[in-house]
Amino acid sequence: MARMPDTNTTDLWERRTQGPLLALAVLFAVAYALPVVMPDAPEQLLFACHVANWVVWAAFAIDYAVRLWLSEDRLRFVRSHPLALLAVLLPLLRPLRLLKLVSMLLLAGQRARMASQVRVTTYVAGSCLGLLVFGALAVLEVERGKPGASIQTLGDALWWAFTTMTTVGYGDMAPTTGLGRLLAIGLMLSGIALLGVVTANIAAWFISRFERDDAEERRQTAAIEALTEEVQALRAQVAALRTPQGAPSELNVLPAPTPAHD
């Protein structure tokens, strides 16, 4: 007997797990950033961060599996969430911290995008900030200590990430490793895409504002026309009331033509 789909159960699961999963994403961000910023931290703290990274990833993977199981059409769910599936599989293919970072950003973005209260501008601003910070942390992790590398501190990494995302590229700092250059490519493409979204969002806001102004102007014009017609009708009624019963209305009677004199 086939399982009957229950859309309400899926919606309930997503609503109840959205907040905790986003909180876990924040925990992942802290656990990822701490070893990069403080590489000389105690071993116990570094190990705790490593465990926290895997625990958070496992929570998101379980969430994906549950949503897949609750989905009415599982094949369609997989096709409509390719990034989420890729994010779940990446750390299993090669358990690197960088791959876990990419997967967590993808999974957190998928869940945050479903939140109706998250506006496009807020999501884009959060994405820009997340890419800036995590891009800087990722390139610092792979570049620091390498021979000839110019990115050695967090400040250098943040400056490089900002100039790369905005496609300015002063050239004073650049990654030297292959993985660092791969990160730079991804950051540049992401920066171009996000700036395009910001520009399109601003343009859409201006267009909608102009459309609202035009609609308000048309509404006021229609109201004035309706009011004018009503005033004309009232004037006609007042003129009819002033005319004596049986007498021709002076509004409707034309003056008789004056006879011509020889």
Secondary structure by P-SEA (a helix, b strand, c coil): ccccccaaaaaaaaaaaaaaaaaaaaaaaaaaaaaaacccccaaaaaaaaaaaaaaaaaaaaaaaaaaaacccaaaaaaacaaaaaaaacccccccaaaaaaaaaaaaaaaaaacccccaaaaaaaaaaaaaaaaaaaaaaacccccccccccaaaaaaaaaaaaacccccccccccaaaaaaaaaaaaaaaaaaaaaaaaaaaaaaaaaaaaaaaaaaaaaaaaaaaaaaaaaaaaaaaaacccccccccccccccccccc
